[in-house]
Amino acid sequence: MISSKFYYRSPSDVQEAISLYQEFQGKAVYLSGGTDLIPRLKLGLQRPRAVIDLKRIRTLAEIDDKGEWVRIGALVRIFNLSQNELVAGFFPALKASLQATSCEALQMRGTIGGNLLQDTRCLFYNQSEFWRKSKGFCLKMGGESCNAVPGANVCFANYCSDNATALCTLAALIELAGPDGTRRLPLEDLYGGKAEKPFTSHEGEVLTAILIPKKKSHGGYEKLRLRGSIDYPLLALAFSVVDGTGKLAVGAVGARPYVAGVTQPFHETIEEALDAILRQLRLAANAVLDPAYRKRMIPVLARRLVKKVLGEER
Amino acid sequence: MERIKVAMQVNGEPSVLEVRPYETLLETLRDRMELTGAKEGCGMGACGSCTVLLDGIPTRSCIVLTAELDGAEVVTIEGLSDGTKLHTLQQSFMEKGAVQCGFCTPGMIMTAKGLLDRSLTPTREEIVRSISSNLCRCTGYKKIVEAVEAAAVPPAGDA
């Protein structure tokens, strides 16, 4: 049962959606597939005054070959995108991350835009209100300090999008439409590094599309999880090689995906890239696997991934 | 609070409802229409026991708002059998002993129906991938996969 009461609106274009957002004075949320949002509403993690459903905006659900770019509407379903020929032909890391997202049925409901804009997760946060109240509210709930690392005044929640990790290795841009017009920015700039409020997007902005340079890439994706059938990543690793240059991204290890460039010979420079990433990470005991183990698994999965990708190249 | 008018088809029957914006499809089916075949397990979209077909796609009804469904077609487990004659999948689940406590079964069958509707002869791997969207906590999935496999094979002489 959803205990919060809200209005429901289903605009037919993006401008109308933005106007509605303003009408509710920012106390509204945009809804696409709902696989992340509805559970959060059920837990009372968010109590909007209005839910603005974007699914009637058909133009948001299209995939276009723009020559130099592949433009993916934010409301394209994850399953449909994973079946797309352009994705299979040009972006193998993305195809692999799409297929590793949750389970097939949720891939058919969830959208790529919603997947990118999913909230950060923490064992101490994604709980019922009763559970959270008994512990006292954490930073992300508006409290004074972190519950995963008692006393800490930073949030350690993890951003668990499989596909953001892969898209960060493919130089993807995102397109945002808001009250002040439309803008494009690198996907990596969507993340501000604060786990309690991970995104830099402005109030009322709608993620309309993801744009990927249409260049053949080699790549892959590795995911650490307990259940192969479902689960958010406990570690997400993506590697893509475009025009002879590689990019490694590590996700589910904090507020954003961590990205590092890798040049040839890959099996050597990957170690430098890993060092650079590992130095920045501060994992907390807030996921179902121990942080020391998760950290140790990063190089293991990265080497495995690079080997796999290079094997395909030969 | 407002009510949203929703015209949808449920198991082939048109129905027009006025629902609260925060009512889920599962609540509409179970509490309003007395279609209690879809079960509430986790209520968070994880277990799949509330799966129904929404415009042909296996969907977790506990995380869909009924307000979203104006113009939609919903098929629940109750919509599968033709009067007293069971659907091939239902028959197959019985024959193969793919049911223990039965709580996950409606969801399993609707997920399988979604698969068979888009692929007449799925491979074992495709069946496993589809059915792994649904949790069964009684046992393994062996007999469930076998039941779907058997239902996918057209009866002899029918091909």
Interface residues (C-beta under 8 A of the other chain):
Chain A: M1 I2 S4 K5 F6 Y7 Y8 S10 L31 G34 T35 I38 P39 L41 K42 V51 D53 K55 C103 E104 A105 L106 M108 R109 G228 S229 I230
Chain B: M1 E2 I4 R20 P21 Y22 T24 E27 G43 M44 G45 A46 G48 T51 I57 P58 T59 R60 I63 V64 L65 A67 E68 D70 T111 G114 R129 S130 S132 S133 N134
